[in-house]
Amino acid sequence: MRNLTIFLAILFSSVLSCFAQDKLAGYWDKGNDFYNKKIYDSAAYYFEQIASLKPQKAEVYYNLGNTYYRLNKIGPAVLNYERALKIDPDHKAAKDNLMLTQNRISNNIQTSGEIFFLKWWNSITRPNKSTTWAITALVIFTLIIVVMLLRKFNTQFGPSIPVQTIFILGVLWIWFITIAIIAANKMIQKTGAVVMQNETPLMNNELKGKPITQIPEGTTITILSDKDTWVEVRIPDGRVGMIQQNLIEKI
């Protein structure tokens, strides 16, 4: 009886999964159909239904970005292009369309130049690199074990392998496992956000006096910390201040 119950539970779960997949496929087809017919409000509805499940598919957010761009909704368009690029930083069409959308932002805040080291570090710790670095670390760890076994048990080759080899491999293993963890954390943490309301005030840390500046809709910012209903952020030109949390969307 117990085995029958488990079997029925697995069967029921499989049926629900297939049903959900069919439903999502239907949403995808309807979204594309409405988009091709230039009925962009309806296309956005169906693409949002898929995006609400937070799929790790860049194409979903890319299509949403295109749809909102057609609707002249700059904030949502930038947000979804950024989400597509977070999953797939090499998505050329999303990069190109993000740049095209940002060119439509009035009073766009220019990005301050990024120093070489930070640019290099951000490149190697991109979220999509975490698996590559983790596999590399695993290979190096395996090599360490092999070298140690050769030195201990193989009288022919063991002595010819310098002990420094193990040290060098150990340093490399620590390096690759570290950047793998950092890259994986970037995928989980949401430090990027997009301003969703035009002329959003950037206040000083004391939340007193006049705004430091007004931030246009569609500006991509970096979240530094959360403070109740406010967040401390860095805007593209490097200035830091406070923004109301309900005026932004995390990438």
C-alpha positions, 0 to 999 in steps of 0.5 A: 500500500505504501509503495502504491502511494509513493508511485501515485505521488510521483505520477501525480507530480510528473503530470503536474510538471508536464502540465506546467511545461505545456502551459508555459510553452503556450504562454511563450507561443502566445507572447511571440504571436502577440508581439509579431502582431504588434499587440505589445500589451498582450505580449508583455502579459504572457512574457511576464507570466513566464518571468514570474517563475524566475526562469534562468533563460536569458531569452525570456527577459530579452523578449520582455525587454523588446516588448517594453521598448516597443511600449516606450517603457524605458525602466522595464525595458532596461530592467529586463535587458539587464536581467538577460545579461545577468544570466548570459553576459555574452548575449549580444542582442541584449547588449545592443538593445540595452545600449539603444534603450539607454540612449533614449533616457533623457538627462542620462547620467554618464558612467565614470571610467572604470579602472583596469583592475576593477574591469578585469576583476568584474570580468573574471567573476561574472556569475556565468563563470562560476561553473567554469572556475568550480570545474577548474578547481576540481581538476586542480584538486584531483591533480594534487591528490595524484601528485601526492600519491605518486610521491608516496607510492611510485618509486620511479616517478615520485622523487622526480616531482618536486614538493613545490609542485604541490604547493603551487597547485594548492595556491591555484586551487585556493585561487580558483575556488575563491573566484568560483564562490565569488562568481556564484554569490554574484548570481544569488545576490542582487546588488544591481537595480534599475530606477523605475520612476523619472526624476527620482531624488537621490538624497544624502545619507542623513535624508535632509535638505535638497536632493543631491540630484534627480535620477532619470527612469531606466538608470542602472544603479548599484545597491550598497546597503538596505535601510528600512524603506531606503537603500544606499546606492551608487549611481553611474557617475560614482556619487552615493546617496539614498533612494526610496526602495519602492522606486527601484527594481532589483535586477 
